[in-house]
Every structure is written in structure tokens, then in C-alpha cells.
Amino acid sequence: MANALSVYFDGSCPLCTREIAFYRRMKGADAISWVDASQSAEWEVAPGLTKSAALSRFHVVTPNGELLSGAAAFSRIWLELPRFRWLGSLTQNAPIAWLLEHAYRGFLLLRPRLQRAVGRRELCRQK
């Protein structure tokens, strides 16, 4: 899928895995290359993207090689998925993109606690 949008996510994160699974069920998702960076043995998972960076923040690489992260990466995915294209278009506007990026940064601060909570919940379900 050389001309596909490539999505790099942390497959070891239960929150990330659930969200990616949600997107992968959408119409249009089969045209996207989904890459679990946690399974990469390489220091660099894509040109300009280290494994460490890919695990700490959401990234996409566009077909023309542009590396996007955080809110801009989500916005770009949404443009590819017909169900969310309206949201992708909306979040291309500077004030909304800025707000979304700050919300994403806030989420990143909470992510470790949320991961632990989801992990405990999944363990309880398995018992």
C-alpha cells in the first residue's frame, strides 16, 4: 500500500488498541496502512519517526511522506474515513485544530492512569 496513509499507534496501549479497532471497522479503513509500533524491533519505524516517538504520541505519514502527529494526525485519518470526513474538514481550521491539539496534550497527561484503569478492567473481565 505504497500510496496509503500510514497510521502508527501503540498496540501495547489498551486505549489505543480499542480506538484503532474502532477506526479499522469503518468504511475506507482498508485503504489505510495500520502499523503497531509496539511490534517494531527497529529504532526507526518510519523515516523521521522513532519507535519511542511513535509509542508516546499518535502519528501518521501521508502518501507524500509528510509526518503528522497528535491532533493533526487524527484530523488526517478522519479525512480518509467517509463517516468522519466532516470532522476532518472541520478540524483543518486553525482555531479548532489548536483546541484539538491542546485537548490531545491534556489526554496524554492522563493516558498512563487511563491505561492502568482499562488494563485492570480487562483483567477483571478475563477472570
Secondary structure, DSSP 8 states (H G I E B T S, - for coil): -TTSEEEEE-TT-HHHHHHHHHHHTSTTGGGEEEEEGGG--SSEEETTEEHHHHHHS-EEE-TT--EEETHHHHHHHHHHSGGGHHHHHHTTSHHHHHHHHHHHHHHHHHHHHHHHHHHHHHHHHH-
